[in-house]
Each structure stands twice: as structure tokens, then as C-alpha cells.
């Protein structure tokens, strides 16, 4: 089964909500429908973008300024858009992306307090005509996300070490984005168990496929 055009689907949410798991479950659903797709993550997705990811998430003796963090995010995104996302869509494959510019609006915009107009300018420069067709917003109570982060069996990266109020602000940023983009956003609660999450993701896929058929 296919659609009239390949779709760009982003997966968003704060640390610990289960983006990687949800993306894998959604990929399984596409496999069942024989829909070709490419997986991507941000920052990352290409050798250059992955190198930038190491800078963004790593620990440094020299503090990373908020402006530097913002510019690095968009530098990695520019590489990913050019080398992964646009080519995949042009070849007829869906793109499943772990984060996109909504993450920047929530994290660097709301949580860091960077001016919205700066982010909008960079977004217009890097991908003016390219936004996700659908954004799957994953969310869970803070106690659940913190437990998941602590149970990953590795040290927390630079972003994961931010205080609780930082993630609360980012979550609020996502809530605002969901309210402003109701046609694009699909909310999925991830604390109810993996079977429930997969069923909700199946509903999202059905809705996307139906929407695609209706637009033929």
C-alpha cells in the first residue's frame, strides 16, 4: 500500500518520553504497509551532522553559549535536510525524523529564551518550504521521563543534565506548538504501555493515509 506522496513525519517530546521506541514502532507499521521510509535524527543523520551532535551534547571545559547551541542545531539541520530529508522524499520514501525545528522552538526558544524571530529567520533560511507533514508529539509525566533517563545505563548528556524546570518549559513549548498547529500535531501518551502506544500510532498512520487519499 502506498500514498500519493511520501510524507515527512517528525517525532517530538522532551527527554525520556520514548521517541526512539515510538519511531521504531511507527517504522514497523510502515513495514506492514510496504511503505518505503528513511530514518533520521537531530542533530545528526550525516557524518558532518553527527560530528556537530557530539559538540552540542558533549561536555566541554568551555561553556557552550545559547547562541552557539542554536546555530549548531541549524547547521546540523541544514546538512541533514540537504543530504537526507530532501533526497529521500524526492525518491519517494517517507522520512521519520527524531526531532526537527519544533524541538528548537521548544528547547532553544521557550526553555532557553532565545528570541522567536531569530529561530524563524534561521528556519526560513534552512528549510523555508519544508516542514513535517505530521508531528507526533509524545508526552509522559515528568516522574516517568526522569525514571527513563536515569535507567538508560549511561551518563546523561549535556542537555539531559538540565534542571526539571528546563524540561517543564520545553514541554510547555510543545503544548503551545500543538495548539497552534492542530492539523499537523498528533498527541500520543507514552506512559500507558507499549501496546497502547503502538495502537495509537496505528491510528495516526491510518489518519495520515486517509488524509492522503482524500487529497488525491
N, C-alpha and C positions, 0 to 999 in steps of 0.2 A: 504494500500500500504506500502511496506517496501523496504529496501535496502539490499545489500549483507552483509553489516556490519554496526554496529552503528557508527555514526560519532561524533566527538568531535568538537564542534563549539564554538569559543570564540568571545566575543563582546568587542571591544576596542574603545578607544577615550578619549579625555580629559573630565573633569567635565563639565556637562551641555549639552552634545551632545545628551542625551536621550538613554543611554544604557539600562536602566531598561525597558523603554517603548518598545524599539526595540526588546529586548529579549522576552517580553510578546507577542508582535505581531508575532514573529517567532514561539513561542510556540503554538499560536493559529493556525498557518499554519500547524504545525506538528499534532495537534489535528484533523484538517480537513483531513489529510492523514492517520490517525490512526497509527501514529508512536509514540512509547513509548519514553519518554525522562525524564531526571532529570535536574533540575535547580540548579546552583551553583553560588557562588560569591566569589570574592577575594578582600582582605583577608577575609576568613570566610568559611562557609559551614559545619563546625562541631562545637561542643561546645568549643573545645580547640582553633580551628582556629578563632572562633568568639571572644574569650577572647583576643587573640592576636590582632585582629582587633581593639578592644577597646583601646589597648595600642598604636597602630600605628596612629589611627585617633584622639585620645583624647588629651586634653590639660594637660600638666604636668609642675610642678614647675621646674623639672629637664629637661633641653633640651634633645631631642632625637637626637643622632648623626646620620649622614648619614649612617654610617656603621651599627649601631643598627637597623635603619629603614630597610636597605637592608636585614639583617639577619632575622628580624622578618617577612618580606614578604615571604622569602623562608621557614621559619619554619611553617608558616600558610599553605603555598602551599604544603609542604611535607605531612602535616596532611590531607589536602583536597584531594590530589592525592591518598593517601593510603585508605582513608575512604569513599570517594565519587566517584571520577572520575574513577579510575580503576575498582571498583566493578560494577558500573553502566554499563560501556562498556562491561565488562565480561558477564553481564546478558542480553545484547542485547539492552540496552537503549542508545539513543543519550544523549550526555551531552551538555547542553547550559550553558556556563560559562561567567559570568560578570567579565572579565579580566583574564589574565594568564601571562606568563612570558614576553610577548611583552610589557605589562604595566610596568614591572620592567625595561626593556631595555629603554623604552621611559622616564619614570619618574626618576628612580634612576640612570639610565645610562646617558642619554642625559641631562635631566633637572638638576639632582644633580651633574653630572660629575663624577660618580663612574666609575672606570675602567671596560671596557667591558670584559676583561679576568676574572675578579672576578665574574661577573654575569654569564658568560659562564661556569665557574667551578661549581658554585652552581647549575645551571640548569642541568648540566651533572650529578651531584650527585643526585639531587632530582627527575628528570624525563628524564633521558637521551634518552629513547626510546619512549617518549610520548610528542607529540606536537599536537596542534589542526589540524584537517583535513582542517578546514576552519576558517578564521578570518574575521569577519565582522567589518570593520573599519568605524565607524560613525564619521562624522565631520560636523561642522557648523561654521559660522563666530563668532569671539570672542565676538562681541556685543550680539549675540543670546545666547551663552553659559553663559555669565555673567548674563544676564537677567534671565535665567532659574535658575541659582544658587541662585540669590537674591530672587527669588519668591518661594522658597521651604518652606517658613514658619517656618524655624528653623535656629539656629545659624550654621554658616559654621564650618566644622570640620577642623582639623589641616592642612590637605592637601588642602582643598578648600580655605584656607586663604592665600595661596601662591600668590605672585605678578603675574601680567599679563605676564611678560617675562618668568616666570617659565612654564606657560601653553603653551606659544608660542614655547618654546624649546621642551616640551613634544610632541606637535603637529608635530614639525619638525622631532622628533624621529620616530613617527608613519609613516610619509611620507617616511622616509628612509627605514623603515621596509617593507612598501608596495612595494617600488621599488625593494627591494632585494628579495621579496617573492611574485611575481606576480601570481603564481598558487594558493597560499593559501589566498591571500588578496582579499576581495570584498569591494569596497568603496560604502558607502551609505550616501548621503547628507540628513541631518535631518531637515533642516530649511524650506523645501518645503511643509510641512503639513503631517499629519498622514496617510492619504490615499495614498499619493505618496510614503511615506516610506514603508508602507505595500506592495505596488505593487512592489517596488524594492526588498524587502525581499523575496517576492514570486518568483521573477526572480532568486534570489540567490539560493533558495531552489530547483527550477527546474534544475538549473545548477548542483547542488550537486547530485541530484537524477540521472540526465543523466550521470554524470561522474561515478557514482557508477555502473550503468548498463553497461556502456562501458567497465568497468574493470572486468566484470564477465568472 
